[in-house]
Amino acid sequence: MIEEITAALGVNGLILRGGFNFRSGDTPPTGISNVTAKSVLLVGQAGAAPWPHFLRWRGQQPQAIANPLDTWSRQVIGEVALVFRARAVSPSDKPYLPFQQWAMRAEGLKPSPLGILMHPQYGLWHAYRGALLFEQQIEFPEAGETIHLCDRCIEKPCLKSCPVDAYSREGFAYQACLSHVRGPDGEPCRSGGCLDRNACPYGTSYRYPPEVQAFHMASFARPAD
């Protein structure tokens, strides 16, 4: 089944990002028929592979559509879920599901100083777009130990490139970042993405192109409804 799901997602540039069977003591959400789910498969991307598929879909939608990337992801993952009798869920669903904890458990990842999970191959250039919940257990291969590249990085350039020091060991200064991105000096961030994220030396072959980073930055800077 996993091979078939992988192929179905790959049509739109998405990939499986690992998964696990829920254990006793977990509080899993419900599956497709409203009984407790027994397993979860994470769905996401490496690099910007879904971008051309998303753009093709976007060109066929109303211009005023809100959160188009979330909408596209829900549609694509939802269609795959229907085929394989799974419930599709999204990181933006409310009440929020513990996607980051699921991702760390599924792939053995840890957060970088920027809060983004550091992947040993993709660096910071990956994302989780949704998950598939199943009402049966799935047989997963034994997971090996994952290298955390941030532990090997002495210089930490990701904490030294932001002009307003939005990221530090104390956390993310959200308002300082937002004000800078929206302000007159924020053009490099608006057009090319987060300078701290781009300073990371790992996974650079997966780095999002400038237009993809600009899209995400515009979403971040957009006034709340």
C-alpha positions in Angstrom: 0.0 0.0 0.0 2.8 2.5 0.8 4.2 2.1 -2.6 0.8 2.9 -4.2 0.3 5.9 -2.0 3.8 7.2 -2.8 3.0 6.9 -6.5 -0.3 8.7 -6.2 1.2 11.6 -4.3 4.2 11.8 -6.6 1.9 12.9 -9.5 1.7 16.3 -7.7 5.3 16.4 -6.4 4.3 15.3 -2.9 6.1 12.6 -0.9 5.4 10.4 2.2 7.3 11.7 5.2 7.3 8.6 7.4 4.7 7.4 9.8 4.0 5.3 12.8 1.4 3.2 14.6 -0.2 4.9 17.6 0.7 3.4 21.0 -1.3 3.0 24.2 -1.1 6.3 26.0 -1.4 8.3 22.8 -4.6 10.2 22.1 -5.1 9.6 18.3 -7.7 11.4 16.3 -10.4 9.5 14.6 -10.2 7.9 11.2 -12.5 8.0 8.2 -15.4 6.2 9.9 -15.1 8.1 13.2 -13.4 5.4 15.1 -9.9 5.9 16.6 -7.1 5.9 14.1 -4.4 3.3 14.6 -1.7 4.7 12.3 -0.7 7.9 10.5 1.4 8.6 7.4 2.8 12.2 7.1 2.6 13.8 3.6 4.9 16.7 2.5 7.5 17.9 0.2 11.2 18.0 -0.3 12.4 21.2 -2.0 9.9 22.9 -4.3 8.8 19.8 -6.2 5.0 20.6 -5.8 5.4 24.2 -7.1 4.6 23.7 -10.8 1.7 21.4 -10.0 0.3 24.0 -7.6 0.8 26.8 -10.1 -1.1 24.9 -12.8 -4.0 24.3 -10.4 -3.8 28.0 -9.2 -4.3 29.3 -12.7 -7.6 27.6 -12.8 -9.0 29.0 -9.6 -10.6 32.3 -8.6 -8.1 35.0 -7.8 -9.7 35.8 -4.5 -9.2 32.3 -3.1 -7.8 32.4 0.5 -4.8 30.3 1.5 -4.4 28.7 -1.9 -1.5 26.4 -1.0 -3.5 25.0 1.9 -6.5 24.6 -0.3 -4.5 22.8 -3.0 -2.8 20.5 -0.5 -6.2 19.6 1.1 -7.6 18.7 -2.3 -4.7 16.6 -3.5 -4.2 14.7 -0.2 -8.0 14.4 0.2 -8.3 12.7 -3.2 -5.5 10.2 -2.3 -7.2 9.6 1.0 -10.5 8.6 -0.7 -8.7 6.0 -2.8 -7.0 4.4 0.1 -9.8 4.7 2.7 -8.0 7.1 5.0 -8.9 10.4 6.6 -6.9 13.4 5.4 -6.0 16.0 7.9 -4.0 19.3 7.6 -1.7 21.3 9.8 -4.1 24.2 9.7 -7.1 22.1 10.8 -8.7 23.3 14.1 -8.4 22.1 16.8 -4.7 21.8 15.8 -3.2 18.4 15.6 0.4 17.8 16.9 2.0 17.8 13.4 5.5 18.7 14.6 5.5 16.0 17.3 4.2 13.5 14.7 6.9 14.6 12.3 9.7 14.3 14.9 8.4 10.8 15.8 8.0 9.7 12.2 11.4 10.8 10.9 13.4 11.2 14.1 14.0 14.9 13.4 14.8 17.7 15.8 14.1 21.5 15.5 16.7 23.8 14.2 17.4 27.1 16.0 14.8 28.6 13.6 12.2 26.1 14.8 12.0 24.4 11.4 12.8 20.7 11.7 16.3 20.0 10.4 16.4 17.1 7.9 19.7 15.3 7.3 19.1 15.4 3.5 16.8 18.4 2.8 18.1 20.7 5.5 15.5 23.4 6.2 13.9 23.1 2.7 11.0 20.7 3.3 7.5 20.9 4.6 4.6 18.9 5.9 1.3 19.4 3.9 -1.0 16.9 5.6 -1.4 13.4 6.9 -3.4 10.3 6.3 -5.0 8.6 9.2 -5.8 4.9 9.0 -8.0 2.7 11.1 -5.6 -0.3 10.8 -2.0 -0.7 11.7 0.6 -0.4 9.0 3.9 -2.3 8.9 6.7 0.2 9.0 10.4 -0.5 8.4 12.7 -0.2 11.4 13.9 3.4 11.7 17.6 4.1 12.0 19.2 6.8 14.0 18.9 10.2 12.4 21.8 12.7 12.3 21.0 16.1 13.6 23.1 18.5 11.5 22.6 21.4 13.9 24.6 19.6 16.5 27.6 19.6 14.1 27.2 23.3 13.1 29.5 25.5 15.2 29.1 28.9 13.6 25.2 28.9 13.5 24.9 31.4 10.6 21.2 31.0 10.9 21.3 33.1 14.0 23.5 35.8 12.5 22.0 36.9 9.2 18.7 38.6 10.2 19.0 42.4 10.3 16.6 42.6 13.3 17.9 39.5 15.1 14.4 37.9 14.9 15.8 34.5 15.8 18.0 33.8 18.8 18.5 31.1 21.4 15.6 32.7 23.3 13.2 32.1 20.5 11.5 33.9 17.6 10.7 37.6 17.9 7.6 37.4 15.7 6.6 41.1 15.8 10.1 42.3 15.1 10.3 40.0 12.0 6.8 41.0 10.8 7.5 44.7 11.1 10.8 44.4 9.3 9.3 42.3 6.4 6.5 44.8 6.0 8.7 47.8 6.3 10.9 49.8 3.8 14.0 47.8 4.6 12.4 44.4 4.2 12.6 44.1 0.4 15.4 41.4 0.5 13.3 39.3 2.7 10.1 39.8 0.8 11.7 39.0 -2.6 14.2 36.3 -1.6 13.0 34.8 1.7 14.2 34.6 5.2 17.9 35.6 5.4 18.5 33.4 8.4 17.0 30.4 6.7 19.0 31.0 3.5 22.2 31.2 5.6 21.9 27.6 6.6 24.7 25.6 4.8 22.7 22.3 4.7 20.4 21.0 2.0 21.1 23.8 -0.3 20.3 21.8 -3.4 16.7 21.7 -2.1 16.5 25.4 -1.4 13.2 26.9 -2.6 13.6 29.2 -5.7 13.2 32.9 -4.9 9.6 33.0 -6.3 8.5 30.3 -3.9 10.2 32.0 -1.0 8.5 35.3 -2.0 5.1 33.6 -2.1 5.6 32.2 1.5 6.9 35.5 2.7 3.9 37.4 1.2 1.6 34.9 3.1 3.5 35.6 6.3 3.3 39.4 5.9 -0.4 39.5 4.8 -2.6 41.3 7.3 -4.8 39.0 9.3 -8.5 38.9 8.3 
